[in-house]
Amino acid sequence: MEPSDAISLYFEQTSYKEWCFPKCLDFLDSKCLRLRAFDQQLCQDEFKSHIHSFMNHQAMSKNARNKATRFYNSLEQMFNSEEASTFLKRMDAKALEESKRELLVVKQSLFKTEVQLTVEDKKILSVSVSPSKFSTPEASSTSEVSRKRGAEEEVVESSEKSLQSLIGLDVQCSENMRAICQRHNELYSTLIPYLKELDDRVENLIPSHLHEFLTDFFHQNLTGEDWHTKIDDLCCSDQDPLMVSAVRILRRTLPLFIMAFSMGPRNPLLDLTTLEKPHLNSFVHPCLQAALWYISSINYEFGEIGTKNHVKRECADGIGYLNTADKFQLVYVEGSRPNAKDDKELADASKISNNLQKIFLNIIKDNAKCRRRLPKSLAVFGGQSFRLRIHLQFMDYCEGKFRLNEVDNANLPRDFTEMEDFVLFYECEIKWALLAREVKEGFEESRAQKRPSRLSYFNNLNLVNTL
């Protein structure tokens, strides 16, 4: 967990009567794996931000505000104390040991790979002798192995040519690289056709007239006031539901960005020290909420939300529910602040994947217990906001495997010079919402179908117990 998130969690879970600097340090020690001495100023600023909000919060009791004031006045002394210095040194040592362990694991993995490839090279060399004219059965077997090796070398050469077409003819492939390319072709021979099928499906979601409308609209060179006027004047034909939804999304969300851009140096999108919640609540969540509601009628909520559908009831930054009788959760979103560390991206991606799997399984279980049929195309949807880029995905299930597919990703525009980037930004969200609408419509169709037989129902109940 990031230090800023841990500090926020401490103040959320701890009553003001129990505020204590040493206990807070112990809390950070238990929650943060990557806390360093150079994070001292960051932690101090985070403390100041939270305590200052408590000092000025009218809903807080007088005793709480007084304690927050005392805490605020002595904060700098606390962080410069010997106790804080010892704590940060201990965290540095802990992080160093963790890095050493990770490095050792990587080295061992590389060593095993190198040994395995060396053994394979020796095996290939041992059967590379050409058979004589009067060969024995053993020699014929060796010849067969040689022919197989020749066929394998053709595959390796084709892989080498593909690689060289990307990185240039001047770069030579090593024997290890040849082996890696060969293994890659064996494992992922159907990957390219699958990706093409997925790309065709996703890219065709945006009709040409909608793309042209967004392109023409955002290629205008206007001031802040002019943009507000253009947004107010937006209109389209009622005959095109998707265009109507797109206009509603623009009217709901674009003014948020225009107001931020108009602030000049105080633009929060240019301030990398902006905290996570203000950033997500101001720019990311409203856009996802508008897209899901106006296109797929999915109710999107944001905040630290934990439900039974999440692994260990983890809190999500945003969740989305069907606005139908089923009320299934279909959406799980995680986000970060603009200057988040690299570790945060991997941690959130893992969290999203694990929770989407559990959400998917819970939908299966609930349908089986209620003796209802599943939609023909079932998927759940994930979103990740890392720094100033959003990644929108969906997870489905096929042939015994969960598949996490990225629908699209896009940068959040930061000022008036990046207005053209809104085309990709809004198309990314619209594609995601359209796929979610297909799943929602699938649930509506499945509710109109006949119930499965009682035998199927009992079989499904038995299978549910194993999930």
Secondary structure, 3 states (H helix, E strand, C coil): CCHHHHHHHHHHHCCHHHCCHHHHHHHHHHHCCCCCHHHHHHHHHHHHHHHHHHHCCCCCCHHHHHHHHHHHHCHHHHHCCHHHHHHHHHHHHHHHHHHHHHHHHHHHHHHHHHHHHHHHHHHHHHCCCCCCCCCCHHHHHHHHHHHHHHHHHHHHHHHHHHHHHHHCCCCCCCHHHHHHHHHHHHHCCCHHHHHHHHHHHHHCCCCHHHHHHHHHHHCCCCCHHHHHHHHHCCCCCCCCHHHHHHHHHHHHHHHHHHHHHCCHHHCHHHCCCCCHHHHHHHHHHHHHHHHHHHHHCEEEEEEEEECCCCHHHCEEEEEEEECCCCCCEEEEEEECCCCCCHHHHHHHHHHHHHHHHHHHHHHHHHHHHCCCCCCCCCCEEEEEEECCEEEEEEEEEECCEEEEEEEEEEECCCCHHHHHHHHHHHHHHHHHHHHHHHHHHHHHHHHCCCCCCHHHHHHHHHHHCCC
